[in-house]
Amino acid sequence: MLVIGRRDGERILIGPDIEVVLVRSRSGEARLGIEAPSDVVILREELENPEEQEEVDRGTKKGAPVG
């Protein structure tokens, strides 16, 4: 994994067609903008397996924090 530090407004290029920009960061949260061709699927990790995320949200997944 490549880890790159960026400031608000700075960009990362992935190949010739994909651009990621750090729109805003504060308090441990980052907002990203992604420009990519329409045939590139961009999916948040929790949407890849929604049943597993529901278990985490309910606190029923083994190892999930409860409280």
C-alpha positions as CSV (number, residue, x, y, z in Angstrom):
1,M,0.0,0.0,0.0
2,L,1.3,3.4,-0.9
3,V,0.5,6.1,1.7
4,I,0.6,9.7,0.5
5,G,0.0,12.9,2.6
6,R,-2.1,15.6,0.9
7,R,-3.4,19.0,1.9
8,D,-6.9,20.3,1.1
9,G,-7.2,20.8,-2.7
10,E,-4.2,18.7,-3.6
11,R,-4.6,15.8,-6.1
12,I,-3.4,12.3,-6.7
13,L,-3.3,10.9,-10.2
14,I,-3.9,7.1,-10.8
15,G,-2.9,6.4,-14.3
16,P,-4.0,8.7,-17.1
17,D,-7.8,8.6,-16.3
18,I,-8.3,8.7,-12.5
19,E,-7.9,11.7,-10.3
20,V,-8.4,11.9,-6.5
21,V,-8.6,15.2,-4.8
22,L,-8.7,15.9,-1.0
23,V,-11.6,18.2,-0.9
24,R,-11.5,18.8,2.9
25,S,-10.0,17.3,6.0
26,R,-10.6,18.1,9.6
27,S,-11.1,16.3,12.9
28,G,-9.9,13.0,11.6
29,E,-12.3,13.0,8.6
30,A,-11.4,13.3,5.0
31,R,-13.7,14.2,2.1
32,L,-12.5,13.0,-1.3
33,G,-13.5,13.8,-4.8
34,I,-12.9,11.2,-7.5
35,E,-12.9,11.7,-11.2
36,A,-12.9,8.6,-13.3
37,P,-14.3,7.2,-16.5
38,S,-17.9,6.0,-16.3
39,D,-16.8,2.4,-16.8
40,V,-14.8,2.5,-13.5
41,V,-16.7,1.2,-10.5
42,I,-16.1,3.3,-7.4
43,L,-17.7,1.8,-4.3
44,R,-17.3,2.5,-0.6
45,E,-16.0,-0.6,1.2
46,E,-19.1,-0.9,3.5
47,L,-21.4,-1.1,0.4
48,E,-19.5,-4.1,-1.0
49,N,-21.0,-6.4,1.6
50,P,-24.0,-4.6,3.2
51,E,-25.1,-7.6,5.3
52,E,-21.7,-7.6,7.1
53,Q,-22.0,-3.8,7.7
54,E,-25.5,-4.3,9.2
55,E,-24.0,-6.8,11.6
56,V,-21.3,-4.3,12.6
57,D,-23.9,-1.6,13.1
58,R,-26.1,-3.9,15.3
59,G,-23.0,-5.0,17.3
60,T,-23.7,-8.7,16.5
61,K,-20.6,-9.3,14.3
62,K,-18.0,-11.1,16.3
63,G,-15.3,-8.7,17.4
64,A,-17.5,-5.6,16.8
65,P,-17.3,-3.0,19.6
66,V,-20.5,-2.9,21.8
67,G,-21.5,0.0,23.8
